[in-house]
Amino acid sequence: MFAASASPRRSKWIAPPISSPALWAQWIVPLPLQSPACVAGDTGTALIAPFSGGSMLGLLGLRLPPAGFLLLLPFLLLLLPATPAPHRASYKPVIVVHGLFDSSYSFRHLLEYINETHPGTVVTVLDLFDGRESLRPLWEQVQGFREAVAPIMAKAPRGVHLICYSQGGLVCRALLSVMDEHNVDSFISLSSPQMGQYGDTDYLKWLFPTSMRSNLYRICYSPWGQEFSICNYWHDPHHDDLYLNASSFLALINGERDHPNATAWRKNFLRVGRLVLIGGPDDGVITPWQSSFFGFYDANETVLEMEEQLVYLRDSFGLKTLLARGAIVRCPMAGISHTAWHSNRTLYETCIEPWLS
């Protein structure tokens, strides 16, 4: 199922801009130092254990009344060697997957927000398939991202969070389907065309300058067209039969076309702890914008919401099951354009931050 791909570049660890030294200092916040006389706790509070029988003073050859002992206590504490407390990760690691024509640099604001609200969180923006490389077939990208996220997940026994933007949201959904042992707690789909794309955008005009959405199916539903990522999720509601037969990606992860891995993929997808869907009417790129919430056009270009879609009604890959267990969060927000989702502070505080446990 996976197309062969070149060896992906190593994942890139991103910190706040160097112009903010205070943020650099907070990137990994060490836990407080504790001494053997301290009772370790998550708050780092030092609780001094009382000495019994004056044994510590006896070692020094001193006999003091209680008041003298209290005066000497601060100096005695200086003699105790301070040892660092064992590292405890307060927050699960966060993995970020970018979208079409993006790179890790686009997420510098998001990283600052996470660092401010959840200091000490290890955040990885995967620096793969940047720029024009993001046009590579999505199965090829899935394989590359899979190789990058697997070791991160292996080192996080408590699980990880995924924040996946635009086209990256489809890559992440495929990862959840094909990875048997993934441990994703929150999958945050940030303005991603989860039910496909059907709109004339600047991206399409640049890529296919002589085509409009009404005739783009002639390109996208051909073997040549399926070599472009954007055609892997092109969803023409007026040519549904061609979509189902030609789509090598979206129709498969949606369970709209039978394939031998359908049952296993559904089981894998349902391992996710929570699915957070984010999008809005002023996006300007995702068309229809309700695709970010698994809504899409019918043959008359009337938008049907998630609960009216066949993939939901048939529970073909687990949407209905997730909703039944209360594991789907929908967070629509107006007034945000497509390129601003990962830099809008209000959006972060409302729709992302609450789910980064």
C-alpha positions in Angstrom: 0.0 0.0 0.0 2.8 2.4 0.7 4.8 3.9 -2.1 8.5 3.8 -1.9 10.0 7.0 -0.5 13.4 8.5 0.0 14.9 8.4 3.5 13.2 11.2 5.5 15.2 13.8 7.1 15.6 13.7 10.9 12.9 15.4 12.9 13.7 18.9 14.0 13.4 20.1 17.6 12.2 23.6 17.6 12.6 26.1 20.5 11.3 29.7 20.8 13.0 32.4 18.8 16.5 33.2 20.0 15.4 36.8 20.4 13.5 35.7 23.5 16.2 34.5 26.0 13.6 34.2 28.7 11.7 31.7 26.6 14.9 29.8 25.8 15.5 29.4 29.5 12.0 28.0 30.1 12.1 25.6 27.2 12.8 22.6 29.5 12.1 23.6 33.0 14.1 21.5 35.5 12.4 20.3 38.6 13.5 21.8 42.0 16.5 20.4 43.8 15.9 18.3 46.9 18.1 17.1 49.7 18.0 13.7 51.4 16.2 15.4 54.3 13.4 16.5 52.0 10.3 14.6 51.2 10.0 14.5 47.4 6.7 15.8 46.0 5.4 17.1 42.7 5.3 20.6 44.1 8.9 20.5 45.1 8.1 21.5 48.7 10.9 20.8 51.1 9.7 19.2 54.3 12.4 18.9 56.9 12.2 15.6 58.9 12.9 16.1 62.6 16.0 14.5 64.1 15.4 12.0 66.8 17.5 11.7 70.0 19.8 14.6 68.9 21.7 12.0 66.8 22.9 14.6 64.2 24.1 16.9 67.0 25.8 14.0 68.7 27.9 13.4 65.6 29.1 17.0 65.9 29.8 16.6 69.7 27.2 19.3 70.5 24.4 19.3 73.1 22.1 22.2 72.5 18.7 23.1 73.9 15.8 23.2 71.4 16.2 26.9 70.8 19.9 26.5 70.0 19.1 23.7 67.6 16.7 25.9 65.7 19.3 28.5 65.3 21.9 26.0 64.0 19.5 24.2 61.7 20.0 26.5 58.6 23.7 25.9 58.8 23.3 22.2 59.1 21.2 22.1 56.0 24.0 23.7 54.1 26.1 20.6 54.9 23.7 18.3 53.2 24.4 17.5 49.6 21.7 18.6 47.2 20.7 16.0 44.6 18.4 16.7 41.7 14.9 15.1 41.8 14.2 12.4 39.3 12.8 13.9 36.1 9.1 13.7 35.8 7.4 14.7 32.5 4.4 16.8 33.5 2.9 16.9 30.0 2.8 14.4 27.2 5.0 15.1 24.2 3.4 17.0 21.3 4.1 16.1 17.6 3.2 18.7 15.0 2.6 17.9 11.3 2.5 20.7 8.8 0.3 21.2 5.7 0.7 21.9 2.0 3.7 24.0 1.1 4.5 24.5 4.8 7.6 24.0 7.0 8.4 23.9 10.7 9.1 27.6 10.7 5.4 28.3 10.3 4.7 27.0 13.8 7.0 29.2 15.8 4.0 31.0 17.4 2.3 27.8 18.4 5.5 26.6 20.0 5.7 29.8 22.0 2.1 29.4 23.2 2.7 25.8 24.3 5.9 26.7 26.1 4.2 29.6 28.0 1.1 27.5 29.1 2.7 24.1 29.5 6.4 24.7 30.3 8.6 21.7 30.0 6.6 20.1 27.2 8.7 18.4 24.5 7.4 19.6 21.2 8.6 18.1 17.8 7.7 19.7 14.5 8.4 17.1 11.9 10.6 18.7 9.3 9.6 16.4 6.4 8.1 17.0 3.0 8.5 20.7 3.3 7.5 23.2 0.6 7.0 21.6 -2.8 7.8 18.2 -1.4 4.4 18.3 0.3 2.9 17.6 -3.2 4.4 14.1 -3.0 1.7 11.3 -2.9 0.2 11.1 0.6 0.9 7.4 1.1 4.6 8.2 0.5 4.3 11.0 3.1 2.5 8.7 5.6 5.4 6.2 5.4 8.0 9.0 6.0 6.1 10.5 8.9 5.5 7.0 10.4 9.2 6.4 10.5 9.6 9.7 12.3 6.9 9.4 14.9 7.4 5.8 15.9 10.5 6.4 18.0 8.9 9.4 19.7 5.9 7.3 20.7 8.2 4.5 21.9 9.8 6.9 24.4 6.4 8.2 25.6 4.7 5.4 27.6 2.0 7.8 28.7 1.1 8.7 25.1 1.5 11.7 22.8 -0.6 14.4 21.3 -0.8 15.1 17.6 -1.5 18.6 16.2 -1.9 18.3 12.4 -2.6 21.2 10.2 -4.5 21.3 6.9 -3.2 18.5 4.6 -1.2 17.2 7.6 -4.5 16.3 9.3 -5.1 13.7 6.6 -1.6 12.4 7.0 -2.2 12.0 10.7 -5.5 10.3 10.3 -3.8 7.8 8.0 -1.1 7.3 10.6 -3.7 6.5 13.2 -5.2 3.9 10.8 -2.0 2.1 9.8 -0.1 2.1 13.1 -1.1 -0.9 15.1 0.4 0.2 18.4 0.1 4.0 18.3 -0.5 5.8 21.6 -2.1 9.0 20.5 -4.1 10.7 23.3 -5.4 13.8 21.5 -5.5 14.0 17.7 -6.0 17.7 17.0 -7.1 18.2 13.4 -6.5 21.9 12.6 -8.5 23.1 9.6 -8.0 19.9 7.7 -10.2 18.7 4.8 -11.1 15.5 6.4 -13.9 14.7 4.0 -12.0 16.1 1.0 -11.6 19.3 -1.0 -13.8 20.8 -3.7 -12.9 24.4 -4.3 -10.9 26.8 -6.5 -8.0 28.0 -4.4 -4.8 29.8 -5.2 -3.0 26.5 -4.6 -5.0 24.8 -7.3 -4.7 27.7 -9.7 -0.9 27.6 -9.4 -0.7 23.8 -9.7 -3.4 23.4 -12.5 -3.7 26.8 -14.1 -5.9 25.6 -17.0 -8.4 23.7 -14.8 -11.3 24.7 -12.7 -13.0 22.7 -10.0 -15.7 21.6 -12.4 -13.2 19.7 -14.7 -10.3 19.0 -12.3 -11.6 15.5 -11.9 -10.3 14.7 -15.3 -6.8 15.2 -14.0 -7.2 14.1 -10.4 -9.0 10.9 -11.1 -6.3 9.6 -13.4 -3.2 7.6 -12.5 -1.1 10.6 -13.2 -3.2 12.9 -11.1 -3.0 10.6 -8.1 0.8 11.3 -8.0 -0.1 14.7 -6.5 -1.1 14.9 -2.8 -3.9 17.4 -3.4 -5.6 15.0 -5.9 -5.4 12.2 -3.2 -8.2 14.1 -1.4 -9.9 15.8 -4.3 -13.6 15.0 -3.8 -15.9 15.9 -6.6 -19.5 15.5 -5.5 -20.7 15.4 -9.1 -18.5 12.4 -10.0 -18.8 10.3 -6.9 -18.4 7.0 -8.9 -15.1 8.2 -10.3 -13.9 9.4 -6.9 -14.6 6.0 -5.3 -12.8 4.1 -8.1 -9.8 6.4 -8.6 -9.1 7.8 -5.1 -6.0 6.0 -3.9 -6.1 7.6 -0.5 -9.2 9.4 0.9 -11.7 6.7 -0.2 -9.5 4.1 1.5 -9.0 5.8 4.9 -12.7 6.7 4.9 -13.6 3.1 4.4 -15.7 4.1 1.3 -14.1 1.4 -0.8 -13.5 -2.2 0.3 -9.9 -3.2 0.9 -8.4 -6.0 3.0 -7.0 -3.7 5.7 -10.3 -2.0 6.5 -11.1 -3.9 9.7 -7.5 -3.5 11.1 -7.4 0.2 10.2 -10.7 0.9 11.9 -9.5 -0.9 15.1 -6.2 1.1 15.0 -8.0 4.4 14.5 -10.2 3.7 17.6 -7.1 3.6 19.8 -7.1 7.4 19.8 -8.1 8.9 23.1 -9.8 12.0 21.6 -10.4 13.6 18.2 -10.5 17.4 18.3 -11.9 19.0 15.1 -11.1 22.7 14.4 -12.2 24.9 11.5 -14.4 27.8 10.6 -16.5 29.6 8.0 -13.8 32.3 7.2 -11.1 29.8 6.4 -11.0 30.7 2.7 -9.2 27.5 1.5 -11.0 24.4 2.9 -14.0 24.0 0.7 -16.6 23.4 2.0 -15.2 24.6 5.3 -17.4 22.0 7.1 -15.0 19.3 5.7 -12.9 20.1 8.7 -15.8 18.6 10.7 -16.4 15.7 8.4 -19.2 17.5 6.6 -19.4 17.7 2.8 -21.4 18.5 -0.3 -24.1 16.2 -1.7 -24.7 16.1 -5.5 -26.5 19.4 -5.3 -23.7 21.1 -3.3 -25.7 21.2 -0.2 -23.6 20.6 2.8 -24.5 17.5 4.9 -23.1 17.5 8.4 -21.0 14.6 9.8 -24.0 12.7 11.2 -25.6 12.7 7.7 -22.5 11.3 5.9 -22.5 7.6 4.9 -19.1 7.1 6.5 -20.6 8.1 9.8 -23.9 6.2 9.4 -22.0 3.0 8.4 -19.3 3.7 11.0 -16.9 2.7 8.3 -13.7 3.8 10.1 -15.0 4.6 13.6 -16.5 8.1 13.7 -19.9 7.0 15.1 -18.2 4.9 17.7 -15.9 7.8 18.8 -18.9 10.2 19.1 -20.9 7.6 21.1 -18.1 7.4 23.7 -17.8 11.2 23.9 -14.4 11.3 22.2 -15.1 13.9 19.5 -14.7 17.6 20.3 -15.8 20.1 17.7 -14.5 23.6 18.0 -15.7 26.0 15.2 -14.4 29.5 15.2 -15.2 32.4 12.9 -12.9 35.2 11.8 -9.7 33.1 11.2 -8.2 32.7 7.7 -6.5 29.4 6.7 -2.9 30.5 7.3 -3.7 32.0 10.7 -5.0 28.9 12.6 -1.6 28.0 14.1 -0.8 31.6 15.2 -4.1 32.8 16.7 -3.7 33.0 20.4 -7.4 32.9 21.2 -7.9 29.8 19.0 -5.0 28.1 20.8 -6.4 28.9 24.3 -9.9 27.9 23.4 -9.5 24.8 21.1 -6.0 23.4 21.6 -4.5 24.1 25.0 -7.3 22.4 27.0 -6.4 19.0 25.3 -2.7 19.1 25.9 -2.6 17.1 29.1 
